[in-house]
């Protein structure tokens, strides 16, 4: 088993985490944004929630079907963690015919799995590269943002650990959806949205994505200007995956919440999530990991930045 210091090093060197530092260059050109999983527009009758993602080149090359399927999954996760029900999907598929068709089949299977409507697609048949870029739109009665965590609030993680690893290049997917029915997926999504709508104790949220569990938490902390104390042994985890590897996975359904006080989580557990309080947010901007009575600082956000902003 790796030491805690080695675990910190592993996470920081993981490409899914380190590549986030490039975001700041784009922000400098386009302008500052409220950094969150999705964009949110408030209307009189609710909220429009929109997310967009491009699937990493490694995954497109090694498994174009999975790239197409995950172009739906990753965007769905971004909107449901805000409290929105996904209602439509758009994409751009690029590359030669053989790759395009495999991507398209993954998209088709994903649309059926998530009971989602294709609103618009675009095809680039004559590119020198293969890619799938997509967006999902959702509607919400209530939204939880990823910029509003506060010191001393509890950190709750809900992860579906009933799946298996799908390593593709540097990507470290842990899929728990492909072998589930559409009904099972709908039940999990509905339980999550109900959990958000019914609990006034939830103050912030973020899905666990390509930076991994700790990397995603760090992004939530940076966006909220807080730190965190995390007990690694409390994070839901399959027994057969070492903790240092688990902390860099992209779970197909994994979510982080900031909670004012303990709240009932049975609806999430009954739907298939493993749920645990794993620590709390702090005021010192340091992300501190604890394991076996040892502690290591993962990041000091007063001096460091996940997304590459100079401090």
N, C-alpha and C positions, 0 to 999 in steps of 0.2 A: 504494500500500500504506500502511496506517495505521502510525503510529509505535507503539512499545510503550506509551507513556503513553496514547495514544488507545485502544489495545486494552484496557487496564485500565479506562478510563472506560466503554467500550462494554459490557464485561461487568458492571460494577457497576450500570449503568443499565438493563440488560436485565431486563424484568419477571419472567421466569422465575427470576431470581436474587433480585431485590430483594423480591419478595413473600414469601420465606421468613422475613423478619424478623417477620412476624405470628405465627409459631409460639409465641413466648415468652408472649404473652398467654394462650393456651390452657394452656400448661404451668403458669402461675401459678395457674390455677383448678383444674385436674385434679391437678396434682402432678408432681414430677420423674419422668422416665422415662429409660431407657437408650436414647439416641437412635440408632436404626439403621434399615436399610431395612425390616426385618420384625421381628415378635415371635417369640421362640423359647421353646419349652417342652421341657425335657429329660425324656425317658422312659427306662425301663430299656433299651428296644430301639432307641433313636435319639432323634430330635428332631422335633417338630411346628414348622413354620415358617409364619407367617401374615402376609400383607400386605394393606393396604386402601388404595384411592385413589379420589378423585373426579376426573373428567375436566373440564378447564377449560371454562368457559362459552363462550369464543370458539370452541373446537373443536366443541362440541355444536351451536352455532348454524350454523356454516359448513359442517360436514360430519358430520352425525349418524351416518352409517355408520362413518366412521373413528373417531369417539368410542366407539362400541360395540366396534369391533375393538381399539382401544387400551386399553379398560378391561381387557382380558385381557392384552395385551402388557406393560403397565407393571407389573402385579402379578406376572406370571410372572417378569419380570426381577428384581424385588425378592426373590423366594424362591430363584431359581436362583443368584444371586450369593452367597447364604449357603451354598450347597451342597445345596439341597433340590430334589427332583423334584416338580413341580406335580402334584397329584392331583385337585383340585376347585375350583370357582368358584361364587361367589354374587354377586347384584347387586340394585340397586334402580334401576328405570327410571321417570323422571317426565316428564310433558309431554303435549301433545296427540297424538292418534292418529297423524298423519302422521309426526311426529318420532319417536315411540315405535317405530313399525314400522321406520323406517330404522336406529335404534339397535339394535333387536332383530336385524335382519339382519346388522349388523356383528358383534354378539355371536355369532350363529350361525356366521358364517364364521370368526371367531376361534377358536371352540371346535373346529371341524374342523381348522383350521390347526395348533393346538397340541395336538390329541388330548386335550382336557380335558373333564371331565364337569361339567355344570351340576348343582349340588347343590340350590340353592334360588334363587328369584327373587321379587321383589316389584314390583308396578306401582302407581304413583300416576297415575291417569288424569285427575285434576281439579285439577292444580296450575297456578299462574300462571307457572311456569318449566319449562324442559326440562333434564334432568340424567341422568347415568348415574354411579352410584357402585358400586364392586365390591370384591371381596376374593378372594384365591387362597390356598389352603392347600397346603402341601407337606410331604414327609417327607424327612428327611436322616439319613445314617449319621454324618456329620461336618459341623459348621458352622464357618464363618468369620465373625466379627463385624466390624462397622464402627466399633468403639470401641477397637480394640487395636493401632493403628499405633504404631510406636516410632521414635525418632530413629535415623538412619543406615540404616534399612531402605530398600531400593530400591522404586521405584514402577513397576509394570508396568501398561500399558493394553492391553486387547484390544478392538478395535472392528471391526465388520463395515462396511466402507466401500464395499461393492458395492450401492449403492442410489441414491436421489435425494431431493432436498428436497421436502417437502410443507408449505409455509408456510400456516398458517391463523390469521389475526389475529396475535397476538404469539407464538403457538406456532411453534416452529422445528423440526419433525420431520424427521429424515432416515430414511426408511423403507427397509429392506433385507429385509423379510419378506413383503410382500404377493405378490410375484412368485416367491417360493420355494415349493417343495412342502412338505407336512407332513413328508416324510422328511428333507428338508434341515434343517428347523427342529429336528426330533428329534435329528439328528446333531450340530448345534451345541450344543444343550442337554446332550446326553450327554457331549460332549467337555469341556464346562465342568465338569460335575459330577465327571467322572473326574479332571480336572486338579486340582480341589480335594481330592478324596479321596486321590489318590496322592502329593500333594506336602506334606511336612511343613514346607517353607520358607514357605508362605503364612501370614501372620499377621493380615491384615485385608482387608476387601473392601467395595466399594460399587458399585452400578450408576450409570451416568451417566444422569441424568434431566433434568427440566425446568429446573434451574438452569444446565444446560450442562456442558461438560467441566470447566472450572476451578471453577465454582460447586459442582459435585458433589464435586470433590476438597476444596474448602474445608470442606464439611460433614463429610467424613471426618476432616479435620484437627481441626476444632473438637471433634468427638465424642471424639477420641483425645487431645486436648490436646497436639498437635504442630504444627509448621510444615512447609513443603515448599519445595524448590528444583526448579523445573520448566523443562525445555528445550523450548520450544514447537515447535521444528522437528523434534523427535523424536516428537511425537504423531501416530499414524496419521491420515491425512487424504486425501480424494479430491483429485486435482490441480486440479480445476476449481472448487473452493470456496475463497475467500480465507480466510486463517487467522483473521482477526477475526470472520468469520461462523461458521466452523466451531466456534469455542470456545463459542458459545452454542447449538449444535444439541442436540437430543435424539436421539441415535442409537438406532435400534430395538434394536440389540444392542451395548452399550458397557459395559465393566467396568473397574474400577480395583482393583489388588491391591497390598498391602504384602508384600514378599518379603525374607526374611532373606538369601538369597544367590541367585545366578542359578540358574534351574531350566529344564528342558526345556519348550519351548512348542510343539513340533511338532504335538501332538494338536490344539491350538487352531488353528494355522495350516492344518492339513489339513482342518479343518471349515469354514474360510472366514473366520476372524478375521485381521485384521492386528494384529500384536503387537509392542510395543516397550517397552523400559525408558526412561522419560522423565525420571527424576530420583530424588530421595530425600527422605525425611522428615527434618526437622530439629528441634532442641530449643528453638529461639528463638520458636516460635509465629508466625513470619512466613511468609507464602506469597509467594515471590519467583519472578517469571517472567523467563526469559532468552530473548532472541532477537537474533541477529546481533551477538553480543558486547555487548549492552546488557542491563541489569537494571532491573526495576521491582518494588516491593513492591505486590502486589495487596491483601493484608490483613495487618494485625498483630492476630492473634487474642488478644493480651494486652489489647488496647484495643477491638477491634471484635468483632462477632458476626454470623454468617450468620443465625441464627435469632432475633436481636433481644434477647439477654440482656445486660443492662446490666453493664458492667465498670468 
